[in-house]
Amino acid sequence: MVIKESMGIHPVGPLLIPHQSMEDCMVGYFFIPKNSRVIINAWTIMKDPSAWTEPEEFWPERFEGRDIDIRGKDFPLIPFGSGRRACPGLQLGMTVVVAACALLRLEVTKRDAAK
């Protein structure tokens, strides 16, 4: 929950890799012509108040009991992008973050045991 919340508040990159539309399409109320370059602002998506309660607050409990995937299947939380153009370093990045959190937990446990 803490990792998901951290990724939502401070995404890896605020803008995702640019995409190019293959055909004319409508996204919401916006018309996207063929061959347009589209840049996704992941930071704004993850701060959307219609998707998140108090999006600026660090509140990991918002993920408790919710099955939200950080790998791009759930669009309100896309720190690494989504689909075939998702960040290729996603697995390495998540491994490093989980290892860092585990080391922090180990240090806290050692400190508490020393008291």
C-alpha positions in Angstrom: 0.0 0.0 0.0 2.9 2.4 0.8 4.6 1.7 -2.5 1.4 2.3 -4.5 0.7 5.5 -2.6 4.3 6.7 -3.1 4.1 6.0 -6.8 0.8 7.9 -7.0 2.1 10.9 -5.2 5.6 11.0 -6.9 5.4 9.1 -10.2 8.6 7.9 -11.8 8.1 10.4 -14.7 5.3 12.9 -14.9 4.9 12.5 -18.7 4.6 9.1 -20.4 6.3 8.2 -23.7 4.7 10.1 -26.6 2.2 8.0 -28.7 1.0 8.6 -32.2 -2.6 8.0 -33.2 -3.1 5.5 -36.0 -6.5 6.8 -36.9 -9.0 9.6 -36.2 -10.6 9.0 -32.8 -12.5 10.7 -30.0 -11.2 10.6 -26.4 -14.0 11.9 -24.2 -15.0 15.2 -25.8 -11.7 15.6 -27.7 -11.1 14.8 -31.4 -7.6 13.3 -32.0 -6.7 13.4 -35.8 -4.7 10.6 -37.4 -0.9 10.8 -36.9 -1.2 13.2 -34.0 1.4 13.0 -31.2 -0.3 12.4 -27.9 1.5 12.9 -24.6 -0.1 11.5 -21.5 0.3 13.4 -18.3 0.5 10.6 -15.7 1.0 13.1 -12.8 -2.4 14.7 -13.5 -4.2 11.4 -13.9 -2.9 10.2 -10.5 -3.9 13.5 -8.9 -7.5 13.4 -10.3 -10.0 14.2 -7.5 -12.7 12.3 -9.3 -10.7 9.1 -9.0 -9.0 9.6 -5.6 -10.2 11.0 -2.3 -7.7 13.7 -1.2 -5.2 13.0 -3.9 -2.5 15.3 -2.5 -2.5 13.5 0.9 -0.2 10.6 1.7 -2.8 8.0 2.7 -1.7 4.4 2.0 -4.9 3.0 3.5 -6.8 4.1 0.4 -5.5 0.9 -1.2 -6.6 -1.4 1.6 -9.1 -3.9 0.2 -8.8 -2.6 -3.3 -7.1 -4.6 -6.0 -5.4 -1.8 -8.0 -2.6 -3.0 -10.2 0.5 -0.7 -10.5 1.5 -2.4 -13.8 -0.9 -0.4 -16.0 -4.1 -2.3 -15.9 -5.9 0.2 -13.7 -5.7 3.6 -15.3 -6.0 5.9 -12.3 -2.6 4.6 -11.2 -0.1 4.4 -14.1 3.4 5.4 -12.9 5.1 3.2 -15.5 2.6 3.7 -18.3 0.4 1.0 -19.8 0.2 -1.4 -22.7 2.9 -2.3 -25.1 4.7 1.0 -24.5 4.9 0.6 -20.7 8.3 1.3 -19.1 10.6 -1.6 -19.8 12.3 -1.0 -16.4 9.0 -1.6 -14.5 10.1 -5.0 -13.0 13.6 -3.8 -12.1 12.2 -0.6 -10.6 9.6 -2.4 -8.5 12.3 -4.9 -7.3 14.6 -2.1 -6.2 11.8 -0.3 -4.4 10.6 -3.4 -2.6 14.2 -4.3 -1.6 14.7 -0.7 -0.3 11.5 -0.9 1.8 12.5 -4.3 3.2 15.9 -2.9 4.2 14.3 0.0 5.9 12.0 -2.4 7.8 15.0 -4.5 8.8 16.8 -1.4 10.1 13.8 -0.3 12.1 13.5 -3.8 13.6 17.2 -3.8 14.5 16.8 -0.4 16.1 13.8 -1.4 18.1 15.5 -4.6 19.3 18.5 -2.7 20.5 16.3 -0.5 22.8 
